[in-house]
Amino acid sequence: MKKILAILLSLASWSVVAQAPAPAPAPNTSAPPIPAAPQLGANSYLLVDFNSGRVLVEHNPDMRVEPASITKLMTAYAVFHGLAEGKIRLEDPVNVSERAWRTGGSRMFIEPNMQVTVEDLIHGMVIQSGNDASVALAEHLAGSEEAFAGLMNHYAQLLGMHDTHFMNATGLPDPEHYTTARDVVTLSIATIRDFPDYYPWYSEKEFTFNNIRQHNRNTLLWRDPAIDGLKTGHTESAGYCLAASAKRDGMRLLSAVMGSASESSRASETQTLLNYGFRFYETVQLYQAGQELTRTRVWKGVVPEVALGPGQELFVTIPSGRYDDLEAQVKMQSQLTAPLDAGTKVGQIIVKLDGEEVASRDLITLAGVEQAGFFGSAWDGLQLWFDGMFDDDESETKPE
């Protein structure tokens, strides 16, 4: 972790909104300029940092597109939830239905009435992109593929994928089956964040079932060791699609390339996006969740002060070499009075680069403070009254 505490923390009154802004620091002229983002041939694409959420490259990210087999990211996400909630188990035997067997498109080559474990079906779906495996899993968890699609849409709404709608578990074309590059990245982030134990399956290069060995369709797994997922997709109407994730030197980037012209172009375009992000940006963690940044006076409390810090970890993605140019401000309420619950929002942490905000987090109390007894509260009340006769509410102080 870099020198987090070297960043300036200025403590300003939260109630003062008309205060003249401080002059922006001079740009770091020694840092080379970032070249323009690459222009790809795909219909839409997006590049996002996993930890900070910053968008680095975008083109038509909210355009409605067909997801093709990238649909199976949500199929797997719903199945992973079923495993986590104990509704199904990896070792469960699944009786393959004729409908699952007859599903067209890519296959893992299961057969009617064959019993296949949930774990094998997940491998067949994630690695081989088996439509037959996807339908078998959907039927096992929800009873039917139609009911399972409702479950997929439920999770899509919970994740904020408001421009996505699923009609099936496979990605086979349907007029009401659609998504966007932004929603694909949102789902990719959720998969890695919510199911870290299952995510490594997306990096497996091959899977053998029924004496048939098939390779992962994500050819970037062989090209770049930093790439560890996620999913390809293709239909004639959707074109070639690829959702990818890569991690280099602790920085993870996610991309979605939708509607590329060929299998080779979706791979090369994805590689172009990821290389651009890693080459010209860096992501640093400034603060950990619950890290104490400062302490402040609490009136009428059983203790005289309380520790303050961010409620969530704070990452920023910035041009490479600009870490020392970051500035952070802590804005907070001018007066805190007990009782206070732990986690109470009392202000905000704002991080700026060249005078522009690049990240922010709520500033919260890291502990609760109970109200003092009668005499303690009365004494503090008298002090507040006396101080109010002479103090200016717009004064600024520095954290200790």
Backbone torsions as a table, in degrees:
resi	resn	phi	psi	omega
1	MET	NA	136.9	-177.3
2	LYS	-78.1	-176.4	-173.0
3	LYS	-76.3	79.7	-176.4
4	ILE	-62.5	-43.4	-174.5
5	LEU	-71.6	-7.8	176.8
6	ALA	-74.9	-16.0	177.4
7	ILE	-72.0	133.8	-178.4
8	LEU	-66.2	130.8	174.3
9	LEU	-112.8	111.5	177.7
10	SER	-107.9	128.8	-174.0
11	LEU	-98.2	107.3	-176.8
12	ALA	-115.5	158.5	-179.5
13	SER	-69.9	127.8	-179.6
14	TRP	-66.8	-28.4	-175.0
15	SER	-80.2	-12.7	-178.0
16	VAL	-92.4	111.2	-177.9
17	VAL	-108.8	-12.6	-177.5
18	ALA	-100.0	11.8	-178.2
19	GLN	-65.6	135.5	180.0
20	ALA	-61.7	133.8	-178.8
21	PRO	-70.7	149.6	176.8
22	ALA	-72.8	150.6	179.0
23	PRO	-62.6	141.3	-179.8
24	ALA	-68.9	142.5	177.9
25	PRO	-66.2	152.8	178.5
26	ALA	-66.2	137.6	179.7
27	PRO	-61.6	153.5	177.1
28	ASN	-78.5	98.7	-175.2
29	THR	-73.0	-12.7	179.5
30	SER	-79.9	-19.1	179.9
31	ALA	-79.5	130.3	-179.1
32	PRO	-67.4	146.7	179.6
33	PRO	-67.4	149.9	177.4
34	ILE	-82.2	127.3	178.3
35	PRO	-67.2	163.5	178.6
36	ALA	-59.8	148.9	-179.9
37	ALA	-62.5	147.8	179.8
38	PRO	-64.8	145.7	176.1
39	GLN	-103.7	119.7	-176.2
40	LEU	-105.2	166.2	179.8
41	GLY	-88.2	-6.6	-179.1
42	ALA	-69.1	159.0	-179.4
43	ASN	-67.3	-37.9	178.3
44	SER	-152.4	151.6	178.8
45	TYR	-161.8	160.8	-176.3
46	LEU	-153.6	142.1	175.2
47	LEU	-129.8	125.5	-173.1
48	VAL	-136.9	143.7	172.1
49	ASP	-80.3	135.7	-175.9
50	PHE	-64.9	-46.0	-172.4
51	ASN	-81.2	-42.2	-176.8
52	SER	-90.4	-22.8	-175.8
53	GLY	78.4	5.9	-177.6
54	ARG	-72.1	134.7	175.6
55	VAL	-83.8	123.9	-178.3
56	LEU	-99.8	-36.3	178.4
57	VAL	-143.0	139.3	176.2
58	GLU	-151.0	147.1	174.4
59	HIS	-151.5	114.5	-177.4
60	ASN	49.4	47.0	-174.3
61	PRO	-67.5	-19.1	-178.1
62	ASP	-108.4	12.7	176.5
63	MET	-73.4	132.9	-179.4
64	ARG	-70.4	127.5	-178.4
65	VAL	-137.8	164.2	173.5
66	GLU	-82.4	132.3	-178.2
67	PRO	-83.4	-16.4	-174.2
68	ALA	50.8	-136.6	-174.6
69	SER	-75.9	-5.1	170.3
70	ILE	-62.3	-19.3	170.8
71	THR	-47.8	-36.1	-174.8
72	LYS	-66.0	-13.8	170.5
73	LEU	-60.7	-42.7	178.5
74	MET	-76.1	-34.0	174.7
75	THR	-57.4	-47.0	178.8
76	ALA	-66.0	-40.4	-179.1
77	TYR	-59.9	-42.7	178.9
78	ALA	-67.3	-39.2	177.6
79	VAL	-65.2	-41.1	178.2
80	PHE	-60.9	-38.6	176.1
81	HIS	-63.2	-41.5	178.0
82	GLY	-60.5	-38.8	176.5
83	LEU	-66.6	-45.8	-177.6
84	ALA	-63.3	-32.9	-178.4
85	GLU	-88.8	0.4	177.9
86	GLY	77.4	11.8	-179.8
87	LYS	-74.7	-31.4	175.0
88	ILE	-136.4	165.8	179.0
89	ARG	-130.0	154.9	-179.0
90	LEU	-60.2	-34.2	-176.2
91	GLU	-86.8	-0.7	178.8
92	ASP	-58.2	132.3	171.6
93	PRO	-80.6	133.0	-179.5
94	VAL	-112.5	125.0	177.8
95	ASN	-82.4	117.3	-174.7
96	VAL	-72.7	124.4	179.0
97	SER	-83.1	162.6	177.4
98	GLU	-66.1	-33.6	179.2
99	ARG	-63.4	-44.3	178.5
100	ALA	-61.8	-42.1	-178.9
101	TRP	-64.4	-36.9	-176.4
102	ARG	-81.9	-8.2	-178.1
103	THR	-59.9	128.0	-176.6
104	GLY	-76.6	176.9	178.1
105	GLY	88.6	-157.2	-177.0
106	SER	-63.5	147.9	-172.2
107	ARG	-141.0	155.7	169.0
108	MET	-103.8	0.8	173.4
109	PHE	68.7	48.0	167.0
110	ILE	-84.1	161.6	-174.8
111	GLU	-127.2	156.1	-179.0
112	PRO	-55.9	138.1	178.0
113	ASN	67.6	2.8	172.6
114	MET	-72.8	138.8	175.9
115	GLN	-97.0	121.8	-177.2
116	VAL	-127.1	137.2	-179.2
117	THR	-70.4	156.2	175.9
118	VAL	-57.1	-41.4	-178.4
119	GLU	-62.5	-43.0	178.0
120	ASP	-65.2	-38.7	178.3
121	LEU	-64.4	-38.7	177.4
122	ILE	-63.5	-44.3	176.5
123	HIS	-59.7	-43.4	-179.9
124	GLY	-64.2	-31.1	178.5
125	MET	-80.5	-47.3	-174.5
126	VAL	-71.8	-43.9	-173.5
127	ILE	-89.5	-46.7	-175.4
128	GLN	-95.7	-5.8	-178.9
129	SER	59.0	37.8	-176.1
130	GLY	-70.2	119.8	174.5
131	ASN	-68.5	-35.0	178.5
132	ASP	-64.1	-39.9	177.6
133	ALA	-65.7	-38.5	-179.1
134	SER	-63.1	-44.1	-179.7
135	VAL	-68.4	-39.8	179.1
136	ALA	-61.6	-42.0	177.8
137	LEU	-65.8	-42.0	179.8
138	ALA	-60.7	-45.0	-179.8
139	GLU	-66.9	-36.3	-179.0
140	HIS	-67.8	-38.4	-176.7
141	LEU	-83.1	-41.5	-171.2
142	ALA	-115.4	-4.3	179.4
143	GLY	95.8	-35.8	177.7
144	SER	-152.8	159.5	178.6
145	GLU	-66.7	-33.4	179.4
146	GLU	-64.2	-44.5	177.9
147	ALA	-65.2	-37.4	179.2
148	PHE	-64.8	-36.9	177.2
149	ALA	-60.4	-36.2	175.4
150	GLY	-63.1	-37.4	176.8
151	LEU	-66.0	-40.1	177.3
152	MET	-60.4	-44.0	180.0
153	ASN	-67.4	-32.2	175.9
154	HIS	-61.1	-48.3	179.6
155	TYR	-68.4	-33.3	176.9
156	ALA	-60.7	-42.3	178.9
157	GLN	-67.6	-40.1	178.9
158	LEU	-62.3	-34.1	-179.1
159	LEU	-84.4	-3.8	-179.3
160	GLY	82.2	22.0	177.5
161	MET	-86.4	72.6	-169.6
162	HIS	-78.4	-10.9	178.9
163	ASP	-108.4	28.6	-177.9
164	THR	-126.8	141.4	173.5
165	HIS	-147.9	134.1	-177.7
166	PHE	-111.7	141.9	175.1
167	MET	-116.0	-14.4	-178.2
168	ASN	-155.1	175.2	-176.2
169	ALA	-95.7	-0.8	-171.1
170	THR	-109.8	-34.0	-172.8
171	GLY	99.1	5.5	174.3
172	LEU	-61.3	144.2	-170.0
173	PRO	-58.5	140.1	174.7
174	ASP	-157.7	137.4	-178.1
175	PRO	-57.3	-27.1	-178.2
176	GLU	-102.4	18.7	179.1
177	HIS	-113.1	107.3	-172.6
178	TYR	-155.1	166.2	176.4
179	THR	-158.1	-168.2	174.9
180	THR	-138.0	163.7	176.3
181	ALA	-60.1	-38.8	179.9
182	ARG	-63.7	-42.5	-179.8
183	ASP	-69.0	-32.9	177.0
184	VAL	-63.7	-42.4	178.1
185	VAL	-66.5	-40.0	177.1
186	THR	-57.5	-44.6	179.3
187	LEU	-67.7	-38.4	178.2
188	SER	-61.7	-45.1	178.5
189	ILE	-61.0	-44.1	-178.8
190	ALA	-63.7	-37.7	179.3
191	THR	-61.9	-46.4	-179.0
192	ILE	-69.4	-40.4	-177.6
193	ARG	-71.5	-44.7	-171.1
194	ASP	-87.1	-24.5	-175.6
195	PHE	-134.7	62.4	-178.5
196	PRO	-63.4	-24.3	179.6
197	ASP	-74.7	-28.7	-178.5
198	TYR	-95.3	-23.1	-175.7
199	TYR	-56.7	-35.8	-178.9
200	PRO	-56.7	-18.8	176.5
201	TRP	-60.0	-28.4	-178.7
202	TYR	-70.0	-12.5	179.8
203	SER	-97.5	-5.2	-179.5
204	GLU	-71.7	133.6	-171.0
205	LYS	-86.8	-21.3	-179.3
206	GLU	-155.7	162.1	178.6
207	PHE	-150.0	134.3	179.6
208	THR	-110.7	125.9	176.1
209	PHE	-142.1	140.5	179.5
210	ASN	56.2	36.1	-179.2
211	ASN	63.3	21.0	177.4
212	ILE	-117.9	119.0	179.0
213	ARG	-96.4	128.3	179.2
214	GLN	-128.4	149.2	-178.1
215	HIS	-97.5	151.7	172.8
216	ASN	-61.5	135.6	-176.8
217	ARG	-77.8	-7.9	176.9
218	ASN	-84.0	91.4	-175.6
219	THR	-66.1	-16.3	179.4
220	LEU	-67.7	-19.1	177.2
221	LEU	-62.5	-25.0	178.3
222	TRP	-90.7	-22.2	-174.8
223	ARG	-86.2	-39.4	-169.3
224	ASP	-134.8	115.0	-179.0
225	PRO	-65.2	-15.5	178.4
226	ALA	-74.2	-22.9	-177.0
227	ILE	-83.4	126.3	-176.7
228	ASP	-129.6	21.6	177.8
229	GLY	160.8	177.6	17.5
230	LEU	-124.8	-66.2	-168.2
231	LYS	-153.5	142.3	174.3
232	THR	-98.7	168.3	174.6
233	GLY	-158.2	148.3	176.1
234	HIS	-163.0	130.7	161.6
235	THR	-141.0	166.5	-179.0
236	GLU	-60.8	-38.5	-177.7
237	SER	-81.1	-30.0	-178.2
238	ALA	-84.7	-22.4	-171.4
239	GLY	78.8	-161.8	-179.1
240	TYR	-100.8	129.7	-174.7
241	CYS	-128.1	154.0	178.5
242	LEU	-155.3	123.4	169.0
243	ALA	-102.2	125.5	-173.4
244	ALA	-132.4	155.4	174.8
245	SER	-138.8	140.1	179.8
246	ALA	-143.8	148.7	-179.4
247	LYS	-132.5	123.4	177.4
248	ARG	-132.8	126.9	176.2
249	ASP	51.8	40.5	176.3
250	GLY	84.0	-5.5	-179.9
251	MET	-101.9	124.2	179.5
252	ARG	-110.4	129.7	176.3
253	LEU	-118.2	147.8	176.4
254	LEU	-126.4	141.9	-179.6
255	SER	-134.6	157.0	171.2
256	ALA	-136.4	123.3	176.2
257	VAL	-117.7	117.6	-172.9
258	MET	-120.8	130.1	176.1
259	GLY	76.6	42.3	175.3
260	SER	-80.4	167.1	-171.6
261	ALA	-81.1	-26.1	-175.4
262	SER	-156.3	170.9	177.1
263	GLU	-62.3	-40.8	-180.0
264	SER	-71.0	-36.1	-178.2
265	SER	-71.9	-35.3	178.7
266	ARG	-64.9	-33.7	178.3
267	ALA	-72.1	-46.4	-177.9
268	SER	-68.4	-36.7	178.4
269	GLU	-67.8	-40.0	176.0
270	THR	-63.2	-44.4	178.4
271	GLN	-61.1	-38.2	177.6
272	THR	-61.3	-44.8	179.1
273	LEU	-61.4	-50.5	-176.3
274	LEU	-63.6	-43.1	178.8
275	ASN	-61.4	-40.4	178.7
276	TYR	-60.7	-46.8	-178.4
277	GLY	-64.2	-45.7	-178.9
278	PHE	-68.5	-33.5	-174.6
279	ARG	-75.2	-35.4	-169.7
280	PHE	-113.8	-1.7	179.8
281	TYR	-132.1	160.1	172.8
282	GLU	-138.8	150.0	177.5
283	THR	-117.8	129.1	-179.5
284	VAL	-127.3	146.0	174.8
285	GLN	-93.0	118.4	-179.8
286	LEU	-86.0	-44.2	-176.9
287	TYR	-139.4	148.0	172.8
288	GLN	-91.6	155.3	175.7
289	ALA	-61.2	129.7	179.2
290	GLY	80.5	6.0	178.3
291	GLN	-72.3	130.8	180.0
292	GLU	-73.6	122.5	179.0
293	LEU	-103.6	-33.2	-179.9
294	THR	-162.5	171.0	174.3
295	ARG	-126.6	149.6	-178.7
296	THR	-141.3	159.2	-177.6
297	ARG	-66.6	138.0	173.2
298	VAL	-120.1	123.0	179.3
299	TRP	-86.7	144.1	175.1
300	LYS	63.3	29.3	179.8
301	GLY	-109.2	164.7	177.9
302	VAL	-73.4	-17.9	172.5
303	VAL	-124.1	152.8	-172.7
304	PRO	-79.4	-17.3	-177.2
305	GLU	-150.4	167.3	-178.8
306	VAL	-138.1	146.7	177.5
307	ALA	-80.7	143.3	179.8
308	LEU	-123.5	147.9	178.1
309	GLY	-168.6	-179.7	-179.4
310	PRO	-77.7	143.2	177.5
311	GLY	-76.4	-22.5	178.7
312	GLN	-131.7	156.2	175.2
313	GLU	-62.1	151.0	-175.3
314	LEU	-124.9	112.5	174.5
315	PHE	-109.6	148.9	171.0
316	VAL	-130.6	142.0	173.3
317	THR	-110.3	121.8	-172.2
318	ILE	-135.9	163.8	174.1
319	PRO	-57.6	141.0	-178.3
320	SER	-56.0	136.3	177.6
321	GLY	86.4	6.1	-176.1
322	ARG	-106.9	12.1	-177.1
323	TYR	-58.0	-43.3	-176.7
324	ASP	-68.7	-11.0	-180.0
325	ASP	-93.0	-2.0	179.0
326	LEU	-71.2	147.0	172.8
327	GLU	-131.3	143.1	178.9
328	ALA	-126.7	139.6	175.6
329	GLN	-120.3	144.0	171.4
330	VAL	-113.5	112.1	175.9
331	LYS	-101.7	132.3	-177.8
332	MET	-147.5	166.3	177.1
333	GLN	-59.6	145.2	-177.4
334	SER	-74.2	-17.2	-176.6
335	GLN	-150.7	129.2	176.8
336	LEU	-114.7	133.3	-176.8
337	THR	-127.3	131.5	177.5
338	ALA	-69.6	153.1	5.3
339	PRO	-80.7	149.9	177.4
340	LEU	-130.8	133.5	173.7
341	ASP	-85.3	150.2	171.6
342	ALA	-62.2	138.1	-179.4
343	GLY	88.3	8.0	177.7
344	THR	-71.6	129.1	177.4
345	LYS	-72.8	124.6	-179.3
346	VAL	-124.3	0.5	-179.5
347	GLY	173.8	-154.8	-175.8
348	GLN	-151.3	144.5	172.9
349	ILE	-101.4	126.2	-178.1
350	ILE	-122.5	127.2	179.1
351	VAL	-109.7	132.3	-176.8
352	LYS	-127.0	151.0	172.5
353	LEU	-132.9	123.3	-176.0
354	ASP	54.8	36.5	176.5
355	GLY	82.5	-3.9	-179.4
356	GLU	-106.7	138.5	-179.9
357	GLU	-68.4	130.1	177.9
358	VAL	-115.5	-15.1	178.9
359	ALA	-167.6	157.4	175.9
360	SER	-154.8	156.1	176.1
361	ARG	-146.9	151.8	174.3
362	ASP	-66.9	141.0	172.6
363	LEU	-96.6	124.9	-174.1
364	ILE	-127.0	162.3	172.3
365	THR	-75.8	133.0	-177.6
366	LEU	-89.6	-3.0	176.8
367	ALA	-151.7	159.3	175.5
368	GLY	-86.2	154.4	177.6
369	VAL	-130.6	118.4	177.9
370	GLU	-80.1	156.2	179.2
371	GLN	-73.4	140.5	178.9
372	ALA	-71.1	169.0	176.6
373	GLY	-68.8	-175.4	-174.3
374	PHE	-57.6	-48.9	-174.3
375	PHE	-69.6	-40.2	178.5
376	GLY	-63.8	-43.2	179.6
377	SER	-66.3	-39.5	180.0
378	ALA	-65.0	-41.9	179.8
379	TRP	-63.9	-45.1	177.9
380	ASP	-63.9	-37.5	177.7
381	GLY	-62.8	-38.6	177.6
382	LEU	-65.9	-41.2	178.2
383	GLN	-62.7	-42.2	179.2
384	LEU	-62.5	-41.0	179.2
385	TRP	-64.6	-43.9	-178.3
386	PHE	-66.2	-44.9	-179.6
387	ASP	-64.9	-32.9	-178.8
388	GLY	-66.7	-20.7	178.8
389	MET	-73.3	-21.5	-172.3
390	PHE	-123.5	-25.3	-172.8
391	ASP	-83.9	151.4	174.3
392	ASP	-96.1	123.4	-177.0
393	ASP	-65.6	-13.5	-176.1
394	GLU	-99.2	16.7	179.2
395	SER	-71.9	155.9	179.4
396	GLU	-118.6	146.0	176.4
397	THR	-132.1	169.8	176.6
398	LYS	-109.2	145.5	174.3
399	PRO	-68.4	152.2	179.5
400	GLU	-75.3	NA	NA
